[in-house]
């Protein structure tokens, strides 16, 4: 994905073969991908768990801004950065 902003109407999802899972040994959430594991911090987990293939990016940002009582523009920036990185690694489809 390019450095261009992700359109608000994009509907992020985990592609086939990628799974969000709780790792009991690490006591943290992870993304399992073929031959790769991505350890998620709490913020990344909150974003990724909303990438259900139904909610548009705008709705995800709105939900996070409300849940954390944070400014929408700040949340949007963090969500865009994380989703762009995960998309570049092939573990989120936009």
N, C-alpha and C positions, 0 to 999 in steps of 0.2 A: 504494500500500500504506500502511496506517496505521502509527502508531508502535508498535503492538503487536509483541511478539516474534514472530519467524518460527517456526512450529512445527518441531520437530526432525525430524518425518517428511516435511516438504516435500522435494520432489525438484527442485532448481533445474536449469534448462537454458537454453540460448540459443534464443530464438524463431526462427522462420523468418525468413530475411533478415539474421540477425546472425551474423557469423563471427569466430572468434578467428584471428588471423593474425600472422605475424612480419613487421614492416616493416623491410626491409633498409636503406632510406635513413635511417630514424630509429634503426636498430639496437635496436629494442624491440618488445615485443608490443603489439598493438592489438586493439580490438574494432571491426569494421567493421559499421556499421548504415546503413540507407538515408539518404544525405545527411549522415551523421555519422561521426566517427572518435573513439574514446576511447583515449587512450594509457594503458597500464597500467604501473604500477611492478611490481617483482618480486613483492611480496606480493599485489597484485591479480591478477597473472598466475597465481600458485600457487592462488588461490581459484577464479578463473574456469575454469581448465583442468580442474578437478574437477567443474564443473557440466555433466555429461554426459547428464543426463536419466535416469540410472540410479541414481546414488548419492544417498541421502537426506542431508539437511543434517547429521544426527548423524554419519554416516559420514565426511563431508567434514571436519567439525571434528575428529573423532578422528584421521583421517589426517594432518591438518596439525599437530595437537598432537604426534603421534609423530614426524613428519618433522622438526620444528623443536625437539623436546625442550622444549616450552613448556607452561605451564599451560593446561588445556582451557578454563577459564572465560575467560581472556584471549583465546585464539584465537576462541572462540565469539562474544565481543563484537565483535571486529574483523570476523569473517565476516558477522555479522548486519548491522552498519553498512554494509559494502560492498554486500552483496546487496540491502539495502533501497534504497540509492541507485541501484544499477543497475536494479532493478525499477521504481522511480519514473520512470526515464528510458526504460523499455521495452526494455532490452537484455538482461534476464534475466527469465525466467518462474519463479515460485515455486509 
